[in-house]
Amino acid sequence: MARHIYSCPLRWSDMDAFGHVNNVVFLRYLEEARIDFMFRLAPGDGSPSFSGGSVVARHEIDYVRPLVHRHAPVTIESWVTKITAASLTIAYEVKDPEQVYVRASTVVVPYNLAEERPRRITAEEKLFLQEYLDQEPVVV
């Protein structure tokens, strides 16, 4: 099982009054990692996969440790824990080599923007997602 690795820079504006990354900012970090992961399939090869749109149906986040501002980026590992006919679940760890700051998951639904409704996962998308499939739950 492969994991997608995303190097996420910390911005000074990500900090809250207590000097650590604000809880809402972690959603932006997860979004950056998720978009980087999902669009790996589409642009380079001319594939239409995932380019038609997707919507977030659910987020679940466990804040393990505070993350304070520094110049070094944080690593976000992501992988797929579930694939259904019309949704997928992506798990994440926001971490350094020896420290996990956040564990999270997102349910994503492929969406047909022109028809304004959810759509099924294509065979091409499923094949791509299966490379990252690990059905073991993330333990907090």
C-alpha positions as CSV (number, residue, x, y, z in Angstrom):
1,M,0.0,0.0,0.0
2,A,1.4,3.4,-1.0
3,R,0.9,6.6,0.8
4,H,0.8,10.0,-0.7
5,I,3.3,12.4,0.8
6,Y,2.7,16.1,0.8
7,S,5.1,18.7,2.3
8,C,3.0,21.5,3.7
9,P,4.6,24.9,4.6
10,L,3.5,26.7,7.7
11,R,2.5,30.3,7.4
12,W,2.7,32.9,10.1
13,S,-1.0,33.6,9.6
14,D,-1.8,30.0,10.5
15,M,-1.1,30.7,14.2
16,D,-3.7,31.6,16.8
17,A,-3.3,33.7,19.9
18,F,-1.7,30.8,21.7
19,G,1.1,30.5,19.2
20,H,0.2,27.2,17.6
21,V,-1.6,26.3,14.3
22,N,-5.3,27.0,14.7
23,N,-7.6,24.0,14.6
24,V,-9.4,25.4,11.5
25,V,-6.2,25.8,9.6
26,F,-5.6,22.0,9.7
27,L,-8.7,21.7,7.4
28,R,-6.8,23.8,4.9
29,Y,-3.7,21.6,5.2
30,L,-5.8,18.5,4.6
31,E,-7.4,20.1,1.6
32,E,-4.0,21.0,0.1
33,A,-2.9,17.4,0.6
34,R,-6.1,15.9,-0.7
35,I,-6.1,18.1,-3.9
36,D,-2.5,17.3,-4.5
37,F,-3.3,13.5,-4.1
38,M,-6.5,13.4,-6.2
39,F,-5.3,15.4,-9.1
40,R,-2.2,13.3,-9.6
41,L,-4.3,11.1,-11.8
42,A,-5.9,13.8,-14.0
43,P,-3.7,16.5,-15.4
44,G,-0.5,15.0,-16.8
45,D,-2.1,12.1,-18.7
46,G,-5.1,14.1,-20.0
47,S,-7.4,11.9,-17.9
48,P,-10.8,13.5,-17.0
49,S,-10.8,11.7,-13.6
50,F,-11.6,13.8,-10.6
51,S,-11.4,16.9,-12.7
52,G,-15.2,17.1,-12.9
53,G,-15.5,17.9,-9.3
54,S,-15.9,16.4,-5.8
55,V,-17.5,17.5,-2.6
56,V,-16.5,16.8,1.0
57,A,-19.3,14.9,2.8
58,R,-17.6,14.5,6.2
59,H,-14.4,15.4,8.1
60,E,-13.2,13.8,11.3
61,I,-10.1,15.2,13.1
62,D,-8.2,14.1,16.2
63,Y,-5.8,16.8,17.5
64,V,-3.0,14.9,19.0
65,R,-0.4,17.6,19.8
66,P,-0.1,21.3,19.2
67,L,2.0,22.4,16.2
68,V,3.9,25.6,16.6
69,H,5.2,27.9,13.9
70,R,8.6,27.1,12.4
71,H,10.3,27.4,9.0
72,A,10.4,23.7,8.2
73,P,7.3,22.3,6.5
74,V,5.2,19.6,8.1
75,T,4.5,16.3,6.3
76,I,1.0,15.1,5.5
77,E,0.7,11.4,4.6
78,S,-2.6,10.4,3.1
79,W,-4.1,7.1,1.9
80,V,-7.5,5.6,1.1
81,T,-9.3,3.5,3.7
82,K,-12.6,2.9,1.9
83,I,-13.9,2.9,-1.6
84,T,-17.6,2.6,-2.4
85,A,-19.5,3.0,-5.7
86,A,-19.9,6.7,-5.1
87,S,-17.5,7.8,-2.4
88,L,-14.1,7.3,-0.9
89,T,-12.5,7.9,2.5
90,I,-9.1,9.4,2.8
91,A,-7.1,9.1,6.0
92,Y,-4.3,11.5,7.0
93,E,-1.5,12.0,9.4
94,V,0.0,15.5,9.8
95,K,3.4,14.7,11.2
96,D,7.1,15.0,11.6
97,P,9.3,11.8,11.6
98,E,8.8,11.2,15.3
99,Q,5.7,13.2,16.1
100,V,2.0,13.1,14.9
101,Y,0.1,16.3,15.4
102,V,-3.2,15.4,13.7
103,R,-5.0,12.2,12.5
104,A,-8.0,12.8,10.3
105,S,-10.3,11.4,7.7
106,T,-12.4,12.8,4.9
107,V,-15.3,11.3,3.0
108,V,-15.2,12.6,-0.6
109,V,-18.0,12.2,-3.1
110,P,-17.2,12.6,-6.8
111,Y,-19.6,15.3,-8.2
112,N,-20.8,16.1,-11.7
113,L,-20.8,19.9,-11.7
114,A,-22.8,20.2,-14.9
115,E,-25.6,18.0,-13.6
116,E,-25.2,19.3,-10.0
117,R,-25.3,15.8,-8.5
118,P,-23.0,13.1,-7.1
119,R,-21.7,10.6,-9.6
120,R,-20.1,7.1,-9.4
121,I,-16.4,6.5,-9.2
122,T,-15.1,5.5,-12.6
123,A,-13.0,2.3,-13.2
124,E,-10.0,4.4,-13.8
125,E,-10.4,6.3,-10.6
126,K,-10.9,3.1,-8.6
127,L,-7.8,1.6,-10.1
128,F,-5.8,4.6,-9.0
129,L,-7.3,4.7,-5.5
130,Q,-6.7,1.0,-4.9
131,E,-2.9,1.7,-5.1
132,Y,-3.4,3.7,-1.9
133,L,-5.9,1.5,-0.2
134,D,-5.3,0.4,3.4
135,Q,-8.4,-0.6,5.2
136,E,-6.8,-0.6,8.6
137,P,-8.3,2.1,10.8
138,V,-6.2,5.0,12.0
139,V,-5.6,4.5,15.8
140,V,-5.5,7.6,18.0
